Amino acid sequence: MKRPGNKDAVASGPIDFADTPLARELADLTARRRALEGVQIRLPERTRIITVSNQKGGVGKTTSAVNLAAALADLGAYVLVIDLDPQGNASTALGVTHTADTPSVYDVLIDEFPLAEIVQTSPESDRLTCAPSTIHLAGAEIELVSQDSREHRLHTAIADYLIAADKAPDFIIIDCPPSLGLLTINAFTAADEVLIPIQCEYYALEGLSQLLGNVSMIQQHLNPRIHVSTIMLTMYDGRTRLAQQVAEEVRTHFPQQVLETVIPRSVRVSEAPSFGQTVIAYDGQSAGAIAYREAAVEIAQRDPTATRPATVNSAEYDERGV
């Protein structure tokens, strides 16, 4: 048997490290970072209220809400995050206090506290604020059942807040619990847009039709202006055929709503909340942070009315006073 020697090694030629998958990935990330430098977004003329919702847990809903908010604030927008999830994960990620005795969204919904009295500024940015959640919100679903105008309480609070504010936020992002109860209905009634994060796995598609059905019901009975404006693909792993198939299927069915940007699986994105930060503050140069910045730019540059339903019953809308 012939043993390979130096002659054989030389004959095979030197390895081109610049053409390896890792090198191509790093080059692509560097190019995307440069493209984001100096990007300016056009701020909306009126506050855009976006509900981030998916009744399936673990799809990156809260992660997307807080990182998009931080990215928009980093781009110069004033952003308010309303944490409507009793787990309070959005409040944790934004570094705001949400202990049991903290004035919170619960007080707004149940005791009609002014929203301005509970809003806290995130330590990440003066342009990023949060209406925190506390554990008391877990019982709000039951308490709201007997309340007057139970579906419109958040809408009324936001409307009063915007009227009284010296500087109204450019974006209000509402983080919903992973369910379709009264808290989520309040979020749908208060918002004009729904953003749906979809994990790039098969099971993530199963509950999508149910969610769209609920949005349609809210359109018909409570808020004719609500519509699914954005679908975001999360936890994307381009190395797997399944992720590519899920992405293709979602894009086929929702060509207008799906963002071009996909959010990759990222250790940095997962680590950031344990430090009370978004990934934008924790590691702004990571692949996850770059993806959320790109998604924020794409959302800000979109026409929010482009995917609005063609028919809106304005008479019913005015009659209900919402």
Summary of the structure (lengths in Angstrom):
residues: 322
radius of gyration: 22.1
end to end distance: 84.6
largest distance: 90.6
contacts: 1027
relative contact order: 0.16
helix: 47%
strand: 14%
